[in-house]
Amino acid sequence: MTSQNTTEPWIVTPGTAGSAQVAHLGLRHAPLVHRRAGERDLPVLVRLRDDAARWQLSRGIDQWKPAQLDERHFRARLRDGEVWLATIGPDGPVAGAFELWWDDTAAWGPQPPEAGYVHRLMTDRHTAPPGTGRRMLAEAERRIAAAGRRFCRLDCRADNNRLRRYYEEAGYVVVGEQSSAGEGAGSGYPVTLLQKPL
């Protein structure tokens, strides 16, 4: 496990091979460019999610499963919310993705329109430079604030202490726990609810 995996443990982060590939391509310090995902990006989103699920399972994290979400899931998210891709430079490879929702009643219950909700923050182990996850999270926070909302909210599996700690180190505060949040949190397992004022 590399130091990047220690500082960004939530889903998938650059490992030794990925960092070497990024360095070889001269992209280690290239800026991340964020763009809305579209229909053509559905296979990439499914691959990122499946790779993240395999990575989690290889580290004993029983949260996501490969082939659990397919193109239909991401197509629905494109229709009902926002899905963002981060690329290395404007024409570079995909470094990661995240979903941005404007409500999440499954996990948070009915809420006033004061927050945005981040789901499926995923990075590509082979192309993402160190810090990609935090940079994508900052982009989501910026977009939420630009929409006039006061909080960025997210959740993580209640027994995933590494991920909880990662979010807390990024300024998030635990505000509750949900015993089973259904689709909003994944697949019905208990989740910790976190938010950050913007």
Secondary structure, 3 states (H helix, E strand, C coil): CCHHHHHCCCCCCCCHHHHHHHHHCCCCCCCEEEEECCHHHHHHHHHHHHHHHHHHHHCCCCCCCCCCCCHHHHHHHHHHCEEEEEEECCCCCEEEEEEEECCCHHHHCCCCCCEEEEEEEEECCCCCCCCHHHHHHHHHHHHHHHCCCCEEEEEEECCCHHHHHHHHHCCCEEEEEECCCHHHCCCCCCEEEEEEEC
